[in-house]
Amino acid sequence: MKHLLFVLSFLCSMPAVFSQNSEIVGSNRSNNNVGGSMTFNPGQGIWVTNPNNNKNRTIDGSPYLYEDWNASRQSKMHVLDKTYLVNGLNYNVALDRFEVKIAQDSVFAINSNILRKVEITDKEFVKIVNEHGISRFYEFLGQADDNKFLIDYKITIVEGAVNPMTQQKLNNNRMVVEEEFYVLPENEKELKELKLKKKDVTKYFNADKKEKILNYVKSEKLKFNDLADLKKIMKFYNTI
């Protein structure tokens, strides 16, 4: 916990100023309420400094889910009643927020309160309020009936090596992004930890569907601990 607090303190100490009106260029398509350019203003977030550019950092690694800010990685931001296509979107795991890189030193942190959900390539992020009343983003893997399967991304700290003779650090501590799996059972607010094993996943399946699911998994040679396969299983579940 103390390491996580250190990371949060480090990131939050980076300069941040409220934005002037600025446009993020998206698609010009407007059909089905999708596309158009989005104007980011103070009510929609703040400008922040990219922590990866800080040369005085005392901790290695990155707080972001993606190592790069690939402009070709298309994303969809669902804001209130509209959906915007955005390039260069990334998820700041340590601060649980989505950020858009405009230029090398220009990053806009989006106000999470205006987002309903976010899609980045094959990942879909939704906001879940846990039993403590805390809202944060989880990757949505799929659902069986009303049992939602989720990934919570966390930052852990790997301690740098220490010289046993001098007790001096040989290298910096390092931030690492890790995954924790959960299920939010039907009509409950408490997230349950989940192991990606057949017996742990299928216990949330309707008994009438379980045999068909297992036959499908066997015929397609799918694995419950493979995220791409698990998404296929969930998708198939909802066709039965």
C-alpha positions as CSV (number, residue, x, y, z in Angstrom):
1,M,0.0,0.0,0.0
2,K,2.8,2.5,0.8
3,H,4.3,1.9,-2.6
4,L,0.9,2.6,-4.3
5,L,0.6,5.8,-2.3
6,F,4.1,6.8,-3.4
7,V,3.1,6.3,-7.1
8,L,-0.1,8.2,-6.7
9,S,1.8,11.0,-4.9
10,F,4.4,11.1,-7.7
11,L,1.8,11.2,-10.5
12,C,-0.5,13.7,-8.8
13,S,2.5,16.1,-8.2
14,M,3.0,16.5,-12.0
15,P,1.9,19.9,-13.1
16,A,-1.7,20.2,-14.3
17,V,-3.6,23.2,-15.6
18,F,-7.2,23.6,-16.7
19,S,-7.5,23.6,-20.5
20,Q,-8.4,26.3,-22.9
21,N,-10.8,25.2,-25.5
22,S,-9.1,22.7,-27.8
23,E,-10.3,20.2,-30.4
24,I,-9.4,16.6,-30.6
25,V,-9.8,15.6,-34.3
26,G,-12.0,12.6,-34.7
27,S,-14.2,11.3,-37.5
28,N,-16.4,13.7,-39.4
29,R,-19.2,11.1,-39.5
30,S,-22.3,12.0,-37.6
31,N,-24.6,9.1,-38.3
32,N,-26.0,7.2,-35.3
33,N,-24.6,9.9,-33.0
34,V,-21.1,8.7,-33.6
35,G,-18.1,10.8,-34.7
36,G,-17.4,14.5,-35.0
37,S,-14.7,16.4,-33.2
38,M,-14.9,16.9,-29.5
39,T,-14.0,20.2,-27.8
40,F,-12.3,19.6,-24.5
41,N,-12.9,22.4,-22.0
42,P,-12.4,22.8,-18.2
43,G,-15.6,20.9,-17.5
44,Q,-14.3,17.9,-19.5
45,G,-10.9,17.4,-17.9
46,I,-7.5,19.0,-17.4
47,W,-4.2,19.3,-19.2
48,V,-1.5,17.3,-17.5
49,T,2.2,16.6,-18.0
50,N,3.0,13.3,-19.4
51,P,4.8,11.5,-16.4
52,N,6.8,9.4,-18.9
53,N,8.6,12.6,-19.9
54,N,9.8,13.5,-16.5
55,K,13.6,13.1,-16.5
56,N,13.8,13.4,-12.7
57,R,11.8,10.3,-12.0
58,T,12.9,8.0,-9.3
59,I,10.8,5.1,-10.4
60,D,10.8,3.2,-13.7
61,G,8.0,1.8,-15.7
62,S,4.8,3.5,-16.8
63,P,1.4,4.0,-15.2
64,Y,-0.3,3.4,-18.5
65,L,-2.0,0.3,-19.8
66,Y,-0.5,0.7,-23.3
67,E,3.3,1.3,-23.7
68,D,2.7,3.7,-26.6
69,W,0.3,6.4,-27.6
70,N,-0.4,4.9,-31.0
71,A,-2.4,7.4,-32.9
72,S,-3.8,4.6,-35.2
73,R,-5.3,2.8,-32.2
74,Q,-8.9,3.9,-32.6
75,S,-11.1,4.3,-29.5
76,K,-14.6,5.3,-28.7
77,M,-15.6,7.5,-25.8
78,H,-19.2,7.3,-24.8
79,V,-20.0,10.7,-23.3
80,L,-23.5,11.2,-22.0
81,D,-25.7,10.7,-25.1
82,K,-22.9,10.9,-27.7
83,T,-20.1,8.7,-28.9
84,Y,-16.8,10.1,-30.1
85,L,-14.0,8.5,-32.1
86,V,-10.7,9.4,-30.7
87,N,-7.1,8.5,-31.6
88,G,-4.2,8.4,-29.1
89,L,-6.2,7.4,-26.1
90,N,-4.6,5.6,-23.2
91,Y,-5.7,4.4,-19.7
92,N,-3.7,5.7,-16.7
93,V,-4.0,2.7,-14.4
94,A,-2.6,4.4,-11.3
95,L,-5.1,7.3,-11.5
96,D,-8.0,5.3,-13.0
97,R,-8.6,7.8,-15.8
98,F,-8.4,8.0,-19.6
99,E,-5.9,10.4,-21.3
100,V,-5.4,11.7,-24.8
101,K,-2.0,12.6,-26.0
102,I,-2.2,15.7,-28.3
103,A,1.6,16.3,-28.7
104,Q,4.8,15.2,-27.0
105,D,4.2,17.3,-23.9
106,S,0.4,17.8,-24.2
107,V,-1.8,15.2,-22.5
108,F,-5.5,15.8,-21.7
109,A,-6.9,13.9,-18.8
110,I,-10.6,13.3,-19.3
111,N,-13.1,13.9,-16.5
112,S,-14.3,10.4,-15.6
113,N,-17.7,11.8,-14.5
114,I,-18.7,12.5,-18.1
115,L,-17.9,9.0,-19.4
116,R,-20.4,6.2,-19.6
117,K,-17.9,3.7,-21.1
118,V,-14.8,3.6,-23.2
119,E,-13.7,1.2,-26.0
120,I,-10.1,0.8,-27.0
121,T,-9.6,-1.7,-29.8
122,D,-10.9,-4.9,-28.4
123,K,-11.3,-3.7,-24.8
124,E,-14.4,-2.2,-23.3
125,F,-14.2,-0.3,-20.0
126,V,-17.3,0.3,-17.8
127,K,-17.7,2.1,-14.5
128,I,-18.6,-0.1,-11.6
129,V,-19.6,1.2,-8.1
130,N,-18.3,-1.3,-5.5
131,E,-19.7,-2.2,-2.1
132,H,-17.8,0.8,-0.6
133,G,-19.5,3.2,-2.9
134,I,-16.2,3.8,-4.9
135,S,-16.6,4.1,-8.7
136,R,-13.7,3.0,-11.0
137,F,-13.2,1.6,-14.4
138,Y,-13.1,-2.1,-15.1
139,E,-12.6,-3.9,-18.4
140,F,-15.8,-5.8,-19.2
141,L,-15.1,-9.3,-20.4
142,G,-18.8,-10.4,-20.8
143,Q,-21.6,-11.7,-18.8
144,A,-23.6,-14.8,-18.1
145,D,-27.2,-13.7,-17.4
146,D,-26.6,-10.8,-15.1
147,N,-23.2,-12.0,-13.7
148,K,-20.6,-9.5,-15.1
149,F,-17.0,-10.7,-15.6
150,L,-14.4,-7.9,-15.1
151,I,-10.7,-7.1,-15.1
152,D,-9.4,-4.6,-12.6
153,Y,-6.0,-3.2,-13.6
154,K,-3.6,-2.4,-10.8
155,I,-0.1,-0.9,-10.4
156,T,2.3,-3.0,-8.3
157,I,5.8,-2.0,-7.4
158,V,8.8,-4.3,-8.1
159,E,11.6,-3.4,-5.7
160,G,14.9,-2.5,-7.3
161,A,18.0,-4.6,-6.5
162,V,20.1,-3.6,-3.5
163,N,23.8,-4.1,-3.1
164,P,24.1,-6.4,-0.1
165,M,27.4,-4.9,1.0
166,T,26.6,-1.2,0.8
167,Q,22.8,-1.4,1.0
168,Q,22.7,1.0,-1.9
169,K,20.1,0.7,-4.6
170,L,21.5,-0.7,-7.8
171,N,18.4,0.3,-9.9
172,N,15.1,2.0,-9.3
173,N,11.9,0.5,-8.2
174,R,9.6,-0.3,-11.2
175,M,5.9,0.1,-11.8
176,V,4.2,-2.9,-13.3
177,V,0.6,-3.2,-14.5
178,E,-1.2,-6.3,-13.3
179,E,-4.6,-7.8,-13.8
180,E,-7.1,-8.9,-11.1
181,F,-10.2,-10.8,-12.2
182,Y,-13.7,-10.4,-10.6
183,V,-17.3,-11.2,-11.1
184,L,-20.1,-9.0,-10.1
185,P,-23.0,-11.5,-9.3
186,E,-26.6,-10.7,-10.2
187,N,-28.3,-8.3,-7.8
188,E,-25.1,-7.8,-5.7
189,K,-22.8,-4.9,-5.2
190,E,-19.8,-6.8,-3.9
191,L,-17.2,-7.9,-6.4
192,K,-16.1,-11.5,-6.0
193,E,-12.5,-12.5,-6.9
194,L,-12.3,-14.9,-9.8
195,K,-9.8,-17.5,-10.9
196,L,-9.9,-18.2,-14.6
197,K,-10.6,-21.9,-14.2
198,K,-13.4,-23.9,-15.6
199,K,-15.1,-24.7,-12.3
200,D,-14.8,-21.1,-11.0
201,V,-16.2,-19.5,-14.2
202,T,-19.0,-22.0,-14.9
203,K,-20.4,-21.8,-11.4
204,Y,-22.0,-18.6,-12.5
205,F,-23.5,-20.2,-15.6
206,N,-27.2,-21.2,-15.8
207,A,-27.4,-25.0,-15.2
208,D,-29.5,-25.4,-18.4
209,K,-26.8,-23.8,-20.5
210,K,-23.7,-25.3,-18.9
211,E,-23.5,-28.5,-21.0
212,K,-23.9,-26.6,-24.3
213,I,-21.1,-24.2,-23.2
214,L,-18.7,-27.0,-22.3
215,N,-19.4,-28.8,-25.6
216,Y,-18.7,-25.5,-27.4
217,V,-15.5,-25.0,-25.5
218,K,-14.3,-28.5,-26.3
219,S,-15.2,-28.4,-30.0
220,E,-13.6,-25.0,-30.5
221,K,-10.6,-25.9,-28.3
222,L,-11.0,-22.9,-26.1
223,K,-9.4,-22.2,-22.7
224,F,-11.0,-20.4,-19.8
225,N,-7.7,-18.8,-18.8
226,D,-7.2,-17.2,-22.3
227,L,-8.9,-13.8,-22.3
228,A,-9.8,-13.9,-26.0
229,D,-11.3,-17.3,-25.6
230,L,-13.2,-16.3,-22.5
231,K,-14.8,-13.4,-24.4
232,K,-15.8,-15.9,-27.1
233,I,-17.3,-18.1,-24.5
234,M,-19.3,-15.3,-23.0
235,K,-20.5,-14.2,-26.4
236,F,-21.7,-17.7,-27.2
237,Y,-23.4,-18.0,-23.8
238,N,-25.6,-15.1,-24.7
239,T,-26.7,-16.7,-28.0
240,I,-28.2,-19.7,-26.3
